[in-house]
Amino acid sequence: MSSERATAPGVGHVGPLLSARCTGCGKTSEKRTTEIVGEPSRGSFQHVCHSCRVVTWWNVLEVVEESPEGDR
């Protein structure tokens, strides 16, 4: 039995690689998601923040790497 939790597709594993800032603590990190609200280059998305220890909103700072064609 695997100890890994199943996660929803599009949350953390697929999509463009984004540099983003947590709205809770201000931590900057690189995240992947396809669930962006607004424009991919300046929108927001929900993702886990390991500093806050909860799911928070993140604001996109820049698109680091576009998603591969298979992720769309």
C-alpha positions in Angstrom: 0.0 0.0 0.0 1.3 3.4 -1.0 1.8 6.1 1.7 1.3 8.8 -0.9 -2.0 10.7 -0.9 -4.0 11.0 -4.1 -4.3 14.6 -5.3 -6.6 16.1 -7.9 -5.1 16.4 -11.4 -4.0 19.9 -12.1 -3.0 20.6 -8.5 0.8 20.5 -8.1 1.6 18.0 -10.7 0.6 19.3 -14.1 0.4 22.7 -15.7 2.9 25.5 -16.1 5.6 26.0 -13.5 4.8 29.3 -11.7 6.8 31.5 -9.4 4.1 32.6 -6.8 3.7 34.3 -3.5 1.5 32.9 -0.6 -1.1 35.5 0.4 -1.0 34.2 4.0 2.7 34.4 4.9 4.4 36.0 1.9 6.6 32.9 1.1 7.7 32.7 -2.5 7.8 29.3 -4.2 7.5 27.5 -7.5 4.3 25.6 -8.0 2.4 23.8 -10.8 -1.3 24.1 -11.4 -3.9 24.3 -14.1 -6.5 25.9 -11.8 -5.5 29.6 -12.2 -8.2 32.3 -11.7 -7.5 35.1 -14.1 -4.6 35.4 -16.5 -1.9 32.7 -16.1 0.8 35.4 -15.9 -0.8 37.3 -13.1 -3.7 35.3 -11.7 -4.2 33.5 -8.4 -4.7 29.8 -7.4 -5.2 27.8 -4.3 -2.3 25.5 -3.2 -0.9 24.1 0.0 1.6 26.4 1.8 3.9 24.3 4.0 4.8 27.4 6.1 1.2 28.2 6.8 0.3 24.5 7.0 -3.0 25.0 5.1 -4.3 25.5 1.6 -4.0 29.2 0.8 -4.3 31.5 -2.2 -1.1 32.2 -4.2 -0.5 35.1 -6.5 1.4 34.4 -9.7 4.6 36.4 -10.0 5.8 34.9 -13.3 5.5 31.9 -15.5 8.8 30.1 -15.2 8.1 27.3 -17.7 5.0 26.7 -19.9 3.3 23.4 -19.5 4.2 20.6 -21.9 1.6 19.9 -24.6 0.5 16.7 -22.9 -0.5 18.6 -19.7 -3.1 20.8 -21.4 
